[in-house]
């Protein structure tokens, strides 16, 4: 579907119109690659050639954070005090909760899959081995914490968000 969109854009450009922004396509591809490599999750942006609700929430939190960090906004309380009851803060909280909720859910599901695989001998499992970053981090966390395990995964969710914010915007525009 991505190649069809590119062909449509090429054809539209010849006729003087443009169907989709190349920057949007790069962002969709980057998001899908990030999801697959980081936690074996398909955001579905390149399947639908549109911004999915989760992708919209990720983009919103990233763009809002960038806006709040601009020099002109650093001393403006409307941008820096997240607890003020403004529309911007409510929207940010909504989108941030969407993203964190999904990441927490993915972490919990993956931890359950890891626990289930530990109870089955290696030669009897038909489950595909996952070698994404989340699985590696969770296995390490489970081994290091043992019985004192923290199943909220808050630290891991924050680490994944940091990784996403650090690489997504720069990777999608290269």
C-alpha positions in Angstrom: 0.0 0.0 0.0 2.9 2.3 0.6 4.2 1.9 -3.0 0.7 2.6 -4.3 0.6 5.8 -2.3 4.0 6.9 -3.7 2.8 6.1 -7.2 -0.4 8.1 -6.6 1.7 11.0 -5.3 4.0 10.8 -8.4 1.0 10.8 -10.7 -0.7 13.6 -8.7 2.5 15.7 -8.8 2.5 15.5 -12.6 -1.1 16.8 -12.7 -0.3 19.6 -10.4 -1.7 18.2 -7.2 -0.2 16.3 -4.3 -2.0 13.5 -2.5 0.0 13.1 0.7 3.0 14.8 2.3 6.2 12.9 2.1 7.0 13.9 5.6 3.8 12.2 6.8 4.7 9.0 5.0 8.2 9.0 6.5 6.7 9.5 10.0 4.2 6.6 9.4 7.0 4.3 8.3 9.3 5.4 11.2 6.5 4.8 13.7 5.7 1.3 12.3 9.4 0.4 12.3 9.9 1.7 15.9 6.8 -0.3 17.1 8.0 -3.5 15.5 11.7 -3.2 16.6 11.0 -1.9 20.1 8.0 -4.0 21.2 6.9 -6.1 18.3 3.8 -4.0 17.9 2.2 -2.8 14.6 0.9 0.7 14.8 -0.7 0.2 11.4 0.1 3.5 9.9 1.6 2.1 6.7 -1.3 -0.4 6.4 -3.9 2.4 6.5 -1.6 5.2 5.1 -3.1 7.4 7.8 -2.4 8.4 11.3 -3.9 5.9 13.7 -5.4 7.2 17.0 -2.3 6.0 19.0 0.0 7.5 16.4 -1.9 10.8 16.8 -1.5 10.6 20.6 2.2 10.0 20.2 2.6 12.9 17.7 0.5 15.2 19.9 2.6 14.5 23.1 5.9 14.9 21.1 4.8 18.2 19.4 3.4 19.6 22.6 6.6 18.8 24.5 8.6 20.5 21.8 6.4 23.6 21.9 6.7 23.8 25.7 10.5 23.5 25.5 10.9 26.4 23.1 12.9 29.3 24.6 9.9 31.7 24.3 7.7 29.4 26.3 10.1 28.3 29.1 9.0 31.1 31.5 5.4 31.1 30.5 3.3 29.5 33.2 0.6 28.5 30.7 3.1 26.2 29.0 5.1 25.0 32.1 2.4 24.3 34.7 0.8 21.1 33.6 -1.7 21.2 36.5 -3.4 24.4 35.3 -6.9 23.6 34.0 -6.2 24.7 30.4 -7.4 23.0 27.2 -3.7 22.4 26.3 -3.0 20.6 29.6 -6.2 18.5 29.4 -5.4 17.5 25.8 -1.8 16.7 26.8 -3.0 14.6 29.7 -5.5 12.7 27.6 -3.0 11.8 24.9 -0.2 11.0 27.4 -2.6 8.6 29.2 -3.5 7.0 25.9 0.1 6.3 25.1 1.2 5.3 28.6 -1.9 3.0 28.9 -1.1 1.2 25.7 2.6 0.8 26.6 1.7 -0.5 30.1 -0.7 -3.0 28.5 1.9 -4.2 26.0 4.4 -4.6 28.9 2.0 -6.6 31.0 1.0 -8.8 28.0 4.7 -9.5 27.2 5.6 -10.2 30.8 2.7 -12.7 30.9 4.0 -14.3 27.7 7.5 -14.6 29.2 6.1 -16.2 32.3 4.0 -18.7 30.2 7.1 -19.6 28.2 9.1 -20.3 31.3 6.6 -22.9 32.4 6.9 -24.8 29.1 10.0 -26.8 28.1 11.9 -25.3 25.1 11.3 -28.3 22.9 7.5 -28.2 23.5 6.8 -24.6 22.6 5.5 -23.6 19.2 5.4 -19.9 20.1 7.6 -17.6 18.0 10.6 -16.3 19.9 10.4 -12.5 20.2 13.7 -10.6 20.2 12.5 -7.1 20.4 13.8 -4.6 22.8 10.9 -4.8 25.2 11.2 -8.6 25.6 15.0 -8.3 26.3 14.4 -5.6 28.9 11.5 -7.5 30.5 13.5 -10.7 30.7 16.4 -8.8 32.3 14.0 -7.1 34.8 12.4 -10.4 35.7 15.7 -12.1 36.3 17.1 -9.2 38.4 14.0 -8.7 40.5 13.0 -12.3 41.0 10.1 -12.6 43.5 10.2 -8.9 44.3 8.8 -8.1 40.9 7.1 -4.8 40.1 4.3 -5.5 37.7 3.3 -1.9 37.1 6.1 -1.5 34.6 6.1 2.3 35.1 9.9 2.6 34.9 9.9 0.6 31.7 7.1 2.6 30.1 9.0 5.9 30.9 12.1 4.4 29.3 10.3 3.4 26.2 8.7 6.9 25.9 12.1 8.5 26.3 13.5 6.3 23.6 10.6 7.1 21.3 10.9 10.9 21.9 14.6 10.8 21.5 14.6 9.1 18.1 11.3 9.4 16.4 11.3 13.1 15.3 14.9 13.0 14.1 14.6 9.6 12.4 11.4 10.4 10.5 12.8 13.5 8.8 16.1 12.1 7.7 
